Every structure is written in structure tokens, then in C-alpha cells.
Amino acid sequence: MVQSIATTPYYLRLLLVWREFFVSIYIILLFICGHLSMGDDWKCYLIENRGATYVGVSPDPTRRLRQHNGEISGGAKYTTSKGAGWSHVCIVEGFRTKREALQFEWAVKHVAPRNAGGLSNRIKKLLTVCAREKWTSNAPPASETTLVIHWHRGRTTEHDPLPSYVTERVNPSSMSSKSPLSNIR
């Protein structure tokens, strides 16, 4: 027999109202602390232009690339000073929050040696961070986040196996033999 809300004892109705209230407060606190996002799917991207590389984060890497190339305002000073011609090498997705994406970006930029430049070194640094247990000391365990690396210019041919929570996908339009990534070891 199903009871209507009118016949439910007062204390049970009050309990249900309080439960909904505390769940709402909990969700709000998760948003404030950065453990829950409002649907912004933050990604970390690696771009290249005539040997120079740049790593950044954005919920919209395509739009951000247009900014870096000077097509629309807002590109980073480093990339706009190098001129147009930037293109995606890869995009890493799967971060639950903007904070996680920023922690991953920071870690890639701070892998030693920091002054080692070039595309192959930047890719090695990105893969090194992917294989870490934690990207930074304050980051959650990496195994809690399922990452996908989308290669836009082919896949690196040889590297250590990545953890099971990191997968690689190759953009079908990038399957050319002229890929600058095909010879990276």
C-alpha cells in the first residue's frame, strides 16, 4: 500500500526536506572547491609552429588555436609573437575539473630538464606526466581520471606503455606518411 505525502508522518517529511537541503549544500560545496564542474570539459593541448611548441588548457581547443594564430583576439603572448601557423599535435581530454587540467598542464611544463625544447621533448614530457601516479603533489591520483590522448598528426611510434587509464586515439585525417611525429622515439 502506497502512502501519499499527506499521510506520511510529519517527522519523515521533515527528514526528506532536510536531506534534500544537505544534498544541495554538498553539491554547491563541490562546485566551490573545484571537485565538480558545470559541464565545461577542460582539455590540455599541445600545439606546434615551425619547431616551437606550446602547452595550454581550454574547454574549446579549436577556438583557442584560432586565438594563438591571431585569427581572433586572446592568444598567449608567446604564441602570437611567433606568428600564425600553429597546429594541434595532440589534445588530452578526460579531466573532471579545470583544476585537474591546470595541474596536468603545469606538470608537463615542469618536467626536467625544463630548458629542453623541441616537439619530441615536449611529447616525451607529456607522456611522462601521463605515466605518473599523481601529476603534482596536490593532484588527485591519476588513476581516478580516465584520459584520452587524441593525436592530430599521427602517433608517436615508440614509447613506454601507458597506464590502463590512459588511451591513445589517432585522428583519421592525420594518417599521412609525412607526419613529423612518425620518427619520434
Secondary structure, 3 states (H helix, E strand, C coil): CCCCCCCCCHHHHHHHHHHHHHHHHHHHHHHHHCCCCCCCCCEEEEEEECCEEEEEEECCHHHHHHHHCCCCCCCCHHHHHHCCCCEEEEEEECCCCHHHHHHHHHHHHCCCCCCCCCHHHHHHHHHHHHCCCECCCCCCEHHHCCEEEEECCCCCCCCCCCCCCEEEEECHHHCCCCCCCCCCC
